[in-house]
Amino acid sequence: MIIIIILLATPVVVLAKIKSTLESYLEPFYNRYSLQFDRYGLVYATPDYGVKKFEKATSARARMSLATYYRYRATVGNKSAQIIIRKSIDQANASLDSRLSTSYSFEDAAAQFLMWQMLDDIPLGYSAEQKKYLKTKIVDRAVDGLKAKDTENRAVLSAVYWQAIVNWAHQDRLITSYEKTYFDEKIKNKIDEAVKGSIDANGWYLEGSPQTFNPHYHLVTAFSLMVYGDLVNDKNYSQLAKTMTNNLRQVSFSNGMVEARLGPRPVGLGAQFYLGAGLLNWRFGFSDYGAYLNFARGNRFFSDPKYPNRLEYHSTRVGTAPNFHDDYAFSNLAELALATPFFKSQELKLSTSLKVKVTDPEISNTGQVIIYNHKKITLQPNKISTKVIENYKNLNKKY
């Protein structure tokens, strides 16, 4: 049973569900950020807390990723939300058509995954023939799309996006079983090559030369492998993703925070990171998964006083700012989760602390202090945006 509540104070429509599910967790986050787009259009911010300028979403992936935040408003019949998503699909399709296939990358795989997901999930006013036309265009790009040369973590992401598309295309009878087998093999080869080049025998994602642990891409790769294992029903990939998830737990503080100084990229891991960590732990049966999810809710990533509905990505390295604009990263990962059967109806339970069990001899973790490769890192909760969060903790009550 779904109860529909219309909030008169804002144009946002909220779906209140009997059980706490992944969608009920995502919905306030999506709706909140879409208010930013209502006011400024589909733009994402440069990584600056002062927000000196906004940049328009021009690529197919950026357009689709930002429009996706209108999912829940469009689902309950908000016409302006539906128009924004439909316009973004049409623009993304035109953008892809205007380029040579040799320019395709993992970003285009993400765009087309989101296009298909929105076409199936949201009432957008397309006729059956129009939907089939758009989906056929996506299928036609699959061969060249899978040939795109990307870095290891992006290759895995690209492959899992295409696997979801191939599965959907087969269900819709847009490809034959023979064609699906062909695509399945190409996708598996792409993933296996990336895994061989970037994940060691103990399940750690290592990047660059010399290879160094990177917590952000460790998580993204683990999440992609988790989704892939579920989509193709292959327990080997699921087990690797579980091993990588357990490794992530070993470098997490008891409150679920992961310190960015562990890796070579001291960037803001952001809401995407904590969403992914929470869902990985949820998928693999760790009952304290909610400790991660508590970071990606409330006001922690909506804390700019000038733009209170804008999604910000805070660095977990004290005193530093993010180096990349990843406003669309949260929706990209969330939509992958929504395409995974496990998360369809599972009940969500939140907790505030992890029960960390360390098995790797190179790591010592007391929950408050982590010694990783002889580097001591101490949790400093009083220095992590607590003042900003306190100032804005009541803001969510409006939404």
PANULUM-833325 format. One record per residue (C-alpha): residue number from 1; y, z, x; residue in one letter. Coordinates in Angstrom, 3 decimals, m for minus. Example, Ala and Ser with C-alpha at 12.3 -4.5 7.8 and 13.67 -1.06 7.14 Angstrom:
REM PANULUM-833325
   resi          Y          Z          X   resn
      1     m4.500      7.800     12.300      A
      2     m1.060      7.140     13.670      S
This chain:
REM PANULUM-833325
   resi          Y          Z          X   resn
      1      0.000      0.000      0.000      M
      2      3.470     m0.877      1.329      I
      3      6.627      0.841      0.145      I
      4      9.818     m1.195      0.575      I
      5     13.003      0.745      1.218      I
      6     16.374     m1.032      1.357      I
      7     19.008      0.717      3.447      L
      8     22.397      0.002      1.906      L
      9     24.313      1.101      5.004      A
     10     23.016     m1.824      7.081      T
     11     21.420     m5.236      6.423      P
     12     18.142     m3.972      7.877      V
     13     15.115     m3.716      5.605      V
     14     12.522     m1.163      6.677      V
     15      8.838     m1.188      5.835      L
     16      7.644      2.400      5.471      A
     17      3.863      2.567      5.833      K
     18      1.447      5.273      4.856      I
     19     m0.132      5.428      8.325      K
     20      1.656      5.251     11.644      S
     21      0.550      1.929     13.127      T
     22      1.696     m0.296     15.949      L
     23      3.861     m2.227     13.508      E
     24      5.521      0.913     12.160      S
     25      6.249      1.847     15.783      Y
     26      7.690     m1.584     16.648      L
     27      9.649     m2.122     13.451      E
     28     12.594      0.269     14.041      P
     29     12.930     m1.054     17.601      F
     30     12.953     m4.681     16.427      Y
     31     15.334     m3.977     13.554      N
     32     17.702     m1.994     15.734      R
     33     18.029     m4.733     18.345      Y
     34     18.437     m7.438     15.707      S
     35     21.633     m5.661     14.625      L
     36     23.025     m6.535     18.041      Q
     37     22.241    m10.205     17.410      F
     38     23.839    m10.030     13.965      D
     39     27.086     m9.190     15.675      R
     40     26.971    m11.279     18.858      Y
     41     24.410    m14.013     18.246      G
     42     21.250    m14.658     20.266      L
     43     22.486    m13.555     23.658      V
     44     20.947    m11.352     26.303      Y
     45     22.844     m9.136     28.676      A
     46     23.245     m9.343     32.408      T
     47     21.888     m6.184     34.065      P
     48     25.092     m4.185     34.052      D
     49     25.620     m0.955     32.142      Y
     50     29.239     m1.906     31.588      G
     51     28.157     m5.222     29.994      V
     52     30.773     m7.434     31.651      K
     53     29.424    m10.491     29.879      K
     54     26.627    m11.730     27.684      F
     55     24.645    m14.890     28.305      E
     56     23.369    m17.210     25.606      K
     57     19.646    m17.641     25.203      A
     58     19.202    m21.306     26.094      T
     59     15.578    m21.745     27.176      S
     60     12.771    m22.137     24.659      A
     61     11.305    m18.795     25.680      R
     62     14.612    m16.924     25.486      A
     63     15.467    m18.352     22.062      R
     64     12.081    m17.485     20.613      M
     65     11.896    m14.079     22.289      S
     66     15.207    m12.897     20.857      L
     67     14.655    m14.442     17.427      A
     68     11.332    m12.611     17.230      T
     69     13.209     m9.321     16.843      Y
     70     13.982    m10.492     13.293      Y
     71     10.252    m10.418     12.429      R
     72     10.295     m7.452     10.052      Y
     73     13.509     m8.316      8.286      R
     74     12.213    m11.852      7.734      A
     75      8.838    m10.563      6.528      T
     76     10.395     m8.805      3.528      V
     77     12.500    m11.795      2.521      G
     78     15.790    m11.500      4.402      N
     79     16.969    m15.126      4.242      K
     80     19.344    m14.951      7.208      S
     81     16.554    m13.526      9.378      A
     82     14.214    m16.312      8.273      Q
     83     16.841    m18.953      9.035      I
     84     17.399    m17.529     12.539      I
     85     13.678    m17.655     13.345      I
     86     13.248    m21.136     11.876      R
     87     16.273    m22.481     13.735      K
     88     14.944    m21.027     16.972      S
     89     11.551    m22.685     16.439      I
     90     13.214    m26.047     15.852      D
     91     15.457    m25.631     18.901      Q
     92     12.569    m24.541     21.107      A
     93     10.499    m27.513     19.980      N
     94     13.382    m29.893     20.708      A
     95     13.922    m28.310     24.114      S
     96     10.272    m28.769     25.056      L
     97     10.308    m32.359     23.818      D
     98     13.351    m33.152     25.942      S
     99     11.660    m32.273     29.247      R
    100      8.984    m33.779     31.423      L
    101      5.657    m31.985     31.195      S
    102      5.723    m31.473     34.970      T
    103      8.464    m28.874     34.407      S
    104      6.322    m26.637     32.193      Y
    105      5.795    m23.017     33.253      S
    106      4.513    m19.707     31.913      F
    107      7.838    m19.363     30.079      E
    108      6.986    m22.408     27.971      D
    109      3.545    m20.969     27.225      A
    110      5.268    m17.807     25.991      A
    111      7.678    m19.825     23.829      A
    112      4.902    m21.779     22.153      Q
    113      2.782    m18.684     21.628      F
    114      5.734    m17.091     19.810      L
    115      6.426    m20.277     17.833      M
    116      2.845    m20.342     16.544      W
    117      2.830    m16.594     15.844      Q
    118      6.003    m16.853     13.764      M
    119      4.743    m19.942     11.907      L
    120      1.634    m18.016     10.854      D
    121      3.176    m14.608     10.176      D
    122      6.602    m15.240      8.644      I
    123      7.587    m17.144      5.457      P
    124     10.043    m19.686      6.912      L
    125     10.125    m22.408      4.262      G
    126      8.148    m24.992      6.227      Y
    127      5.806    m27.238      4.264      S
    128      2.133    m27.383      5.248      A
    129      2.760    m30.793      6.811      E
    130      5.716    m29.515      8.836      Q
    131      3.696    m26.567     10.112      K
    132      0.853    m28.848     11.114      K
    133      3.277    m31.173     12.903      Y
    134      4.763    m28.339     14.972      L
    135      1.367    m26.878     15.816      K
    136      0.016    m30.304     16.786      T
    137      2.955    m30.726     19.168      K
    138      2.008    m27.435     20.821      I
    139     m1.630    m28.486     21.162      V
    140     m0.528    m31.779     22.701      D
    141      1.304    m29.840     25.441      R
    142     m1.666    m27.624     26.286      A
    143     m3.252    m29.805     28.989      V
    144     m0.064    m30.087     31.027      D
    145      0.955    m26.540     30.171      G
    146     m2.205    m25.159     31.751      L
    147     m1.503    m27.106     34.939      K
    148      1.767    m25.246     35.546      A
    149      1.918    m23.590     38.966      K
    150      2.999    m19.972     38.619      D
    151      2.769    m16.785     40.653      T
    152     m0.379    m14.744     40.074      E
    153      0.885    m12.415     37.364      N
    154      2.631    m15.263     35.576      R
    155     m0.476    m17.421     35.785      A
    156     m2.457    m14.710     33.991      V
    157      0.256    m14.388     31.358      L
    158      0.389    m18.150     30.848      S
    159     m3.387    m18.314     30.515      A
    160     m3.613    m15.588     27.889      V
    161     m0.811    m17.173     25.848      Y
    162     m2.716    m20.452     25.887      W
    163     m5.980    m18.712     24.999      Q
    164     m4.414    m17.282     21.862      A
    165     m3.046    m20.735     20.972      I
    166     m6.412    m22.413     21.594      V
    167     m8.186    m19.849     19.400      N
    168     m5.665    m20.405     16.599      W
    169     m5.839    m24.196     16.967      A
    170     m9.616    m24.091     16.617      H
    171     m9.370    m21.857     13.549      Q
    172     m6.907    m24.334     12.026      D
    173     m9.250    m27.232     12.923      R
    174     m6.621    m28.865     15.081      L
    175     m9.103    m29.069     17.962      I
    176    m12.873    m29.526     17.975      T
    177    m15.388    m27.071     19.384      S
    178    m15.843    m29.442     22.326      Y
    179    m12.101    m29.437     23.016      E
    180    m12.004    m25.653     22.712      K
    181    m14.769    m25.343     25.297      T
    182    m12.740    m27.563     27.642      Y
    183     m9.618    m25.441     27.224      F
    184    m11.570    m22.175     27.488      D
    185    m12.945    m23.266     30.856      E
    186     m9.534    m24.302     32.209      K
    187     m8.008    m21.006     31.079      I
    188    m10.806    m18.939     32.626      K
    189    m10.439    m20.773     35.933      N
    190     m6.682    m20.116     35.925      K
    191     m7.231    m16.404     35.346      I
    192    m10.048    m16.086     37.889      D
    193     m7.959    m17.745     40.581      E
    194     m5.039    m15.403     39.912      A
    195     m7.271    m12.312     39.889      V
    196     m8.873    m13.325     43.176      K
    197     m5.481    m13.730     44.819      G
    198     m3.750    m10.580     43.619      S
    199     m6.164     m7.815     42.527      I
    200     m8.228     m5.956     45.113      D
    201    m11.768     m4.655     44.751      A
    202    m10.506     m1.306     43.437      N
    203     m8.352     m2.809     40.694      G
    204     m4.878     m2.600     42.264      W
    205     m2.371     m5.426     41.772      Y
    206     m0.953     m6.303     45.214      L
    207      1.927     m8.692     45.747      E
    208      3.421    m10.685     48.601      G
    209      2.652    m10.647     52.289      S
    210      1.814     m8.031     53.308      P
    211      0.347     m7.276     49.909      Q
    212      2.022     m4.254     48.338      T
    213      1.398     m2.422     45.086      F
    214      3.815     m3.433     42.347      N
    215      3.584     m1.141     39.293      P
    216      5.407     m3.478     36.909      H
    217      3.244     m6.526     37.537      Y
    218      0.183     m4.323     37.824      H
    219      0.803     m3.313     34.223      L
    220      1.651     m6.820     32.966      V
    221     m1.487     m8.247     34.589      T
    222     m3.684     m5.444     33.253      A
    223     m2.272     m5.954     29.773      F
    224     m2.876     m9.702     29.935      S
    225     m6.465     m9.163     31.063      L
    226     m6.999     m6.637     28.271      M
    227     m5.797     m9.137     25.667      V
    228     m7.790    m11.966     27.257      Y
    229    m10.985     m9.899     27.285      G
    230    m10.533     m9.190     23.581      D
    231     m9.690    m12.801     22.689      L
    232    m12.783    m14.238     24.400      V
    233    m15.007    m11.168     23.902      N
    234    m15.721    m10.806     27.621      D
    235    m16.296     m7.215     28.705      K
    236    m15.870     m8.030     32.406      N
    237    m12.139     m8.664     31.957      Y
    238    m11.815     m5.672     29.655      S
    239    m13.449     m3.462     32.271      Q
    240    m11.109     m4.727     34.983      L
    241     m8.134     m4.020     32.711      A
    242     m9.496     m0.511     32.078      K
    243     m9.854      0.126     35.821      T
    244     m6.269     m1.031     36.339      M
    245     m5.151      1.231     33.486      T
    246     m6.838      4.224     35.102      N
    247     m5.103      3.372     38.378      N
    248     m1.770      3.369     36.580      L
    249     m2.549      6.825     35.257      R
    250     m3.059      8.027     38.816      Q
    251      0.535      7.169     39.736      V
    252      2.036      8.502     36.484      S
    253      3.762     11.843     36.155      F
    254      2.471     14.202     33.495      S
    255      5.244     13.132     31.110      N
    256      4.119      9.491     31.346      G
    257      6.856      8.306     33.701      M
    258      6.021      5.937     36.558      V
    259      8.365      5.960     39.537      E
    260      9.494      2.491     40.592      A
    261      9.718      3.470     44.271      R
    262      5.922      3.247     44.397      L
    263      6.263     m0.516     44.732      G
    264      8.453     m3.073     46.478      P
    265     10.651     m3.694     43.434      R
    266     12.850     m0.721     42.495      P
    267     13.738     m2.277     39.147      V
    268     14.062     m0.845     35.670      G
    269     10.543     m0.864     34.295      L
    270     12.021     m0.475     30.874      G
    271     10.743     m0.315     27.339      A
    272      8.264     m3.135     27.946      Q
    273      6.589     m1.138     30.704      F
    274      6.121      2.018     28.653      Y
    275      5.009      0.070     25.591      L
    276      2.392     m1.712     27.697      G
    277      1.209      1.465     29.394      A
    278      0.872      3.218     26.061      G
    279     m1.059      0.373     24.457      L
    280     m3.394     m0.035     27.438      L
    281     m4.223      3.656     27.345      N
    282     m4.644      3.497     23.572      W
    283     m6.956      0.498     23.778      R
    284     m9.194      2.153     26.359      F
    285     m9.558      5.479     24.625      G
    286     m7.188      7.769     26.549      F
    287     m6.053     10.202     23.857      S
    288     m2.777     11.022     25.637      D
    289     m1.482      7.405     25.462      Y
    290      1.490      8.576     23.403      G
    291      3.086     10.174     26.474      A
    292      3.997      6.648     27.613      Y
    293      5.063      5.493     24.160      L
    294      7.548      8.343     23.853      N
    295      9.642      6.586     26.502      F
    296      9.948      3.417     24.422      A
    297     11.238      4.984     21.227      R
    298     14.391      6.600     19.966      G
    299     17.521      6.020     22.005      N
    300     16.285      5.861     25.579      R
    301     16.821      2.099     25.670      F
    302     19.710      2.013     23.213      F
    303     22.196      4.070     25.158      S
    304     25.227      1.887     25.832      D
    305     28.229      3.485     24.049      P
    306     30.055      0.160     23.767      K
    307     27.025     m1.775     22.504      Y
    308     24.830      0.906     20.863      P
    309     22.333     m1.589     19.400      N
    310     21.829     m3.454     22.641      R
    311     18.537     m3.032     24.451      L
    312     19.075     m1.732     27.986      E
    313     16.547     m1.376     30.759      Y
    314     16.985      1.745     32.856      H
    315     15.595      1.990     36.342      S
    316     13.154      4.790     37.018      T
    317     14.583      5.072     40.523      R
    318     17.282      7.742     40.350      V
    319     20.777      6.371     40.794      G
    320     19.865      2.683     40.668      T
    321     20.346      0.006     38.048      A
    322     17.942     m2.741     36.929      P
    323     17.942     m5.974     38.908      N
    324     16.746     m8.314     36.160      F
    325     17.705     m9.071     32.581      H
    326     14.529     m8.584     30.576      D
    327     15.844     m8.039     27.070      D
    328     13.117    m10.320     25.735      Y
    329     10.258     m8.686     27.665      A
    330      9.593     m6.028     25.018      F
    331      9.040     m8.544     22.217      S
    332      6.881    m10.774     24.448      N
    333      4.442     m7.965     25.145      L
    334      4.607     m6.544     21.635      A
    335      3.726     m9.913     20.114      E
    336      0.711    m10.214     22.422      L
    337     m0.463     m6.843     21.132      A
    338      0.001     m7.990     17.527      L
    339     m2.253    m10.969     18.297      A
    340     m5.018     m8.622     19.488      T
    341     m7.559     m7.536     16.839      P
    342     m7.821     m3.948     18.098      F
    343     m4.241     m3.058     17.161      F
    344     m4.283     m4.491     13.634      K
    345     m5.148     m1.320     11.748      S
    346     m5.575      1.499     14.263      Q
    347     m3.635      4.668     13.535      E
    348     m0.972      5.613     16.098      L
    349     m0.728      9.162     17.418      K
    350      1.959     10.295     19.852      L
    351      1.742     12.978     22.519      S
    352      4.118     14.187     25.196      T
    353      2.020     14.787     28.331      S
    354     m0.779     13.169     30.299      L
    355     m3.944     14.821     31.545      K
    356     m4.038     13.046     34.897      V
    357     m7.330     12.943     36.809      K
    358     m6.985     11.499     40.295      V
    359    m10.002      9.731     41.803      T
    360     m8.409      7.671     44.573      D
    361     m8.340      9.618     47.889      P
    362     m5.009      7.999     48.903      E
    363     m3.245      9.538     45.901      I
    364     m2.422     13.145     45.197      S
    365     m0.929     13.825     41.766      N
    366     m0.004     17.269     40.468      T
    367      1.736     15.878     37.401      G
    368      5.170     16.725     38.840      Q
    369      4.690     15.481     42.420      V
    370      2.895     12.311     43.492      I
    371      1.895     11.533     47.071      I
    372      1.125      7.825     47.229      Y
    373      0.331      6.202     50.579      N
    374      1.859      9.245     52.303      H
    375      5.107      8.943     50.298      K
    376      6.085     12.047     48.344      K
    377      7.812     11.407     45.022      I
    378      9.030     14.285     42.868      T
    379      9.765     14.083     39.160      L
    380     13.450     14.800     38.509      Q
    381     13.727     14.821     34.712      P
    382     17.250     16.233     34.667      N
    383     18.585     13.157     36.464      K
    384     17.026     10.511     34.248      I
    385     19.536      9.479     31.619      S
    386     19.205     12.790     29.780      T
    387     22.950     13.075     29.124      K
    388     23.145      9.579     27.696      V
    389     20.064     10.154     25.571      I
    390     21.440     13.444     24.259      E
    391     24.751     11.815     23.334      N
    392     23.024      9.179     21.242      Y
    393     19.993     10.990     19.875      K
    394     21.549     11.212     16.399      N
    395     22.454      7.538     16.288      L
    396     18.966      6.547     15.137      N
    397     19.503      8.441     11.885      K
    398     21.674      5.560     10.700      K
    399     18.833      3.095     11.056      Y
